Every structure is written in structure tokens, then in C-alpha cells.
Amino acid sequence: MVVDCHAHLDERVLSLEMLSGKMDEEGIDRVVLIPRITETVEPEKSAVLLAVQRTMMNSSLLRPAAAAVSTTFYDEYGALRPLWRPFTQGRQGYIKSTEPDNESVAAALEKMPERFWGWIFLTPRDNPNVIEDLERWRAVPGMIGVKVHPYWHHYPMRELSGIAQRAEELGLPLLIHLGFGAQGAYQWLAETYPRLRIIFAHAGMPFFKEMWPLVRDHANAYIDLSSPHLSERFVRIAVAAVGPEKCFYGTDSPYGFSSATGVYDYGVIKGWIERLKITDREREGILGRNFLRMVGA
Ligand SMILES: [Zn+2]
């Protein structure tokens, strides 16, 4: 069974029906959906920008510079600054979503429950009712965990304490995209909530190799291998560092990796994993079994 544990539902880019067709083409049995993160369709970053960012973030010396650069990406309204448009495909800008649209994912789960699960996307920022939101959405069949994005939504990790505590109590895994500095206190999270199952998105971006020992040694920590921010070589290094049993296949679909026809190419990251020099059993683990075991399915 193949499970993509990290994809976004953005029907402006890829409709549910098209996504379902792509799953058939590539032999993917289940996709775990997250609400979209931008109000306008997110343009793709160029391969050059992605590689420069990856290299800077993976170095503890250059990471502060990567953090400083990242603060120049958006203005206070969440719009990409014109300075960066030459580095996006089609030189477009975009606007961030501040209130995640969990309704859209709930509707998809109802439509195709045998194909999709969902992550409840929450932000504690400007939301005193965030725990009520968690309770509301976890009642929807197929919502299997909570996604948080302190980088995108600009808050220090400690604001996640209510969500993390409740998720730990409920046994719901937490998928997190870390930010820099206080927005990326991964040690604090793992130490404060030792029973919380944590999946660090995009191989632990932006800390990458600095945090891989924690993932390797902490019983409840994992990484997903999603995102065009990674590369085949980088995934190989990450899997070797944390161990294949700590890795989950994911894509970040429909963002990045457009095929020549402009439609999301579902085969790219799966190909990276298929070409890893590991045992077949380890490969099947990464492609689905590890995740299924983690969620208790
Ligand atoms: Zn994502």
C-alpha cells in the first residue's frame, strides 16, 4: 500500500478528480490532504532558488542568512514581494491564507473516503478558539492528525502548547513545518510532549541534518520526504541519517514538479524512493507501511 502523507488540496491547481486519476496512474492508494496555504495560486520557485535555499538551510553557519532572506519574501499582508518574482515561475506573486480551509478537506473525505485522509490544519495565531476547532474537525471521519506551520503563520513554537498537549492526549499525530529560531523549537516540542508522535515536514526543513539525530533517537519522531525543496540526493542522505523506518513518503502536491503539460507530476518523489539503495521491505515501509503503523491503521 502506497500512502502520500503530505499533499495539499488546491483544486485551482489540481481537482480532486484529477488527483484521483494521478493516484491511479502512479499506483498511490491513499493521499493525506492538507488545506491549501495560499489565497491565490502559489507560483513555483525556480530550481536555482530551491537549491540555494536548501544548501543554506542545511548549514548551521549559513542558516541565519537563509532566515534573514526568508523575512524578505512576504510583506505584512502575506504577499510575495516583487523583488522575488523573477525567481518564481511566471514571475507571479501570491497571498498567504491566514485561516486554513478545513471545510474543503472534510468535503473531500466525504466524497472519496476510501482514497483520502485529512490533516486538520490549525494556527494558534489570532485564534483563541483553536482547541475548539481541533475538537470540531477531529469529529470528521478520516481526519487523522493535526498540521501546524509556525513558519507560514509566524508564531513561536511555544504558542503550540495547547494544541500539542491535546494532540498528545488524543493520540493524534502532529505534522509540523518548522520555522527559524523560536518558530522552530523542535527540541522543546519533542521533550515537552514525549508521547506526541511528531512528523517533521520536508525532512526537518529548515534544520535538516542538525535535527536528524533527534529524529533517529526519539521514539516518536519522524520525517516526511515531501517537497521540491528536497532533491533525490538529499533524500538519500536524510534516509541514511535517520533510518528508513523513520521516513514517510510525501509530495507537497500540487506544488512543485509540474510536468511539461503543467500538471503536477506525481512520479518524481516516488522515483527518488524507488531508486534508494535499501531493502524492498524498507522501501515498502517508506512508501506506506511506516505511516500506516504510525497512525495505527
Ligand atoms: Zn506542505
Residues whose N, C-alpha, C, O or C-beta is under 5 A from the ligand:
A	BS01	ZN	D252
